[in-house]
Structure formats: C-alpha cells, structure tokens
Amino acid sequence: MIGGDFFDFWFNYKDMIPAGYVDLMDQLDGLNQAGISIHFVLGNHDYWDFGYFQKKFNATVYAENLEIKNDSANIQVCHGDGLLKNDSGYRFMKKVIRSQFCIYLFRHFHADWGYWLAKKISKISGAYHHHDTKSKSIRNEMIEYAHTQWKSGFTTVLLGHYHQTGIIEENGNFLIFMGDWLRHYTVTRLDGDGWWQGSWNEL
C-alpha cells in the first residue's frame, strides 16, 4: 500500500516519463509480477494519474481514502492534505488543481515546461518542513482527527503528507504517521506481532 506522494511530481503525459522514475516504475511492476497487490492512495504530488499506475503495475488507485474493514480491524489510509484547520488556502487550491479545467490546461502545456514548473514549485514548497517547527501542532491536530475517526468506527488511521513518523496507541486504537519516502524511506508493516515502523533498509 502506498499512501501518496510517492513521486515528487507526476502528471500522466501520454509520451513522457521522467528519467528518474523509469527504474522505480519497473520495480513496482516487478512486485506486481511477483503477485503482490499494490494499492495506491493518490497524494497531492501524484494526484494527476489518469490510469497509468493501473496500466503499468496493476495498481488499485484511490483518489480519496482507502478503507479496509474486516472482523478484527477497521483501517483508514488517508493521505491527509488539507486536514489542518489553517489550510483553507490549500483546500481552495486543491479544488482548483483537481478541476477538469485545470487538468485540461496542464495537459496542453508542453511536458518539458510542465515538469520545469513543477520542480520550481516543489523547490519553493520544500522550505516548508512539516516535520520541523510545526511538528507539535500538526501532530496534535492529527490526533484530534484520529479521535473523530475512531468514534466513527475505525480502529487504525494511517496518515501521510506531513512527513511525520511514529505510532500512537490509545485504548487499542492507532494513529500511524506514514513518514517520509523521499528522504527517509519510511515503511510501516502489519504482521502477527502488530504494527511496526522503520526505514526501508531495516526490512
């Protein structure tokens, strides 16, 4: 399961894949060929997928939350962008960039220019580290969010986007921050011993 923002930027151009992503796509396809199901919750950096992930590595793609419910656990996988109370500006921008009109305009923008623009925006936004000075307030708000989801019946909430790590347990319920894939390669796993989190090279 991938919780979004697996790529720094993705737009499903017809005939162009960024050079740095080719090997990664092949590795995901290798997992698929090995019989491993891939579930991909789209994040704000890779929302503009229009079927390529399913075509390339047979991913089941979710534009909204992934919900897994069975007799023992009710799990919500939520990318998390726009949940912060003071993110009203971002929530408005989110509606704009996901609109069919904006997608139409970007699709007809030359791919080289599109990726250049995306890198510029990514570099600027990189100055805002969700895991640094704002970490405490973000974690407190996300715990509040988890409380609302636990009350609605979910036992575990997994959150991405904010580059936080850690597993918080309250009364048998869990809030799990999925970490950072671009720099720290955080992996979260559920097995017979329960939830585990660490870096990719610890597996």
N, C-alpha and C positions, 0 to 999 in steps of 0.2 A: 504494500500500500504506500502510495506517495501522497504527501499532504499538501502539495502545491509549492510553487517557486522552486521547482527542481532545476529550472533553467533561469538564467539571469534575464533573458528575454526570448519570447517565442511568438512568432506570427506565422501562420501556416501559408507561406508563399508557395505558389504552385511549383516553381522550379529552383528553389534555393533553400539550402540548409546551411547554417553557419558551420564553418570548418571545425570548430571546437566541439560541435555536438555530434559529429558523424560517428565517432567511436562509442560515445555514450548510447546513441540510438542502437547501435549494433549489440552492445552489451545487454540492453533491455530486451532486444529481440532474442538474444541467446537465452535469457531467463524464460521467455515465453516458449521457445523451442524445447526447453527442458521441462515444460509442463507446469511452470509456476505462474499462477494468475496474477496479473498486475491491475490494481485499482488505483486510479489517478484522480485525486481531487484537485481541480484547477485552482491555481493561486493568481494573484494579481499580475505576476510576471509571466505566466504561461497560460493565461485565460484564452488567448486567441488561438486555440486549437479548433480546427473545423473538421476533425475526422482523421488527421494524420496519425495520432497516437494509437488509435484503434487499428488503423491500416498497417502501421509499421511493426508494432509489437503487441497487437491484440489487447490493448488496454481497455478496461471498462472505465469510462470517463464520467466524472461528476462535475457539473457546473455549480452545484450547491453542496451541501453537506452529504457525507456518506454515513448512513445509519445501518448498523449491524445489530440485529436483535435475535436472541435465542433464549433458551430457558434459564441460562446461568448469567448472562450479561447483556446489557443494552449499551452499545458503544456508539458514540458520535465522533466522527472525524470532521473537523471544521477548520478551514484554512485560517479564518479569524480576522481578515482585513475588514476594517470598518466597524469593529465592535467597540472600540474606545469611545467614551462619551464625547470627547472633544474632537472626534474625527468627522464632524459634519461636512467640512470642506472636501475631505476624501470621499465620503459617501456620495456627494454630488458628482465628483469627478468619476467615480466608479460607474455611475449610471451613464455618464456621457461616453466613456471609452468602451463600454459594453453595448452601446446602442448600435443598431444596424447602420445608421447613417455614418457614424464614426468608423466602423469597420469597413464600410464601402469606400470611404475616402482613403483610409490607410492601405487598403488592398490595391488601390490605383496609384499609390505613391511608389516610386521606384524602390525596389528592395534594398539596394545599397544605401540609399538615403534613409530608408526606414530604420535599418539597423544602426546607422550612424547616429540618428536622432535618439534611438533607444539607449545606446551606450552613454550618450551625453546625459540623458535624464537619470540613468542608473548611477552614474558617477556623482551627480549632484545629490541624489537621494541617499547615496552611501555615507554622506556626512551625518545622517540621522541614524544612530545606532539604537535599535530597540532594546538592546541588551546592556546598555551602559547607564547613563544618567537617569533615564526614565524607567529603569527596570522595576523598581519597587512599586511605583504607581501602576504600571502596566500589570504586574503580577496580581496586585490587589484587585484591580478591575476584572481581570480574567477569573479570579477566584469567585467574585460576585456572579459573573456569568455562569460559571460551573454550578453554583448553587441553584440558579434558576433551571438549569438543565437536569440536575439531579432530582429536583422536585417534580419535573415533568416525566421522570421515569428512567432517564439514562443513568447508568452506573459508572460509566467512564467517558470522559471528554478529552479528546486529543486536539491540541491547538497548534497551528503553525504560525507563520507570518512574522512573529515578534522576536525571533532569534533567541528565545528563552529555552533553558533546559531544566529538567527536573520532573519528579513525580511526587505529587501531593496527594495524600490519602486522608479522607475524613469519613469516619463511620462506615468504612467499607466501600466508599465511593472514591473515584480517582479523577484528578486533573493532571494531564500529562502534556508538558510543553515539548513539542517535537524537535526543537533545537534548530540547528543551522547546517544546511547541506553544502552551502557554497564555500565555507571556510573550515568548519569543524566536523563535517560529515557525521552528524548525529544519527544514530539508529535506535529505534525503540522496538522491543520484541516482547511478545506474549507467549509463554510456554507453560509447561506444567508447574514451574516454580513461581509463576506470576509474571508481573511486568519487570522488564529490565531495560536500562538505557545506557548507552555508551557510544564511543566513536566506532566508525566502520572498521578500523584496523584491530579492534578488540574482538571482533567476531571470530 
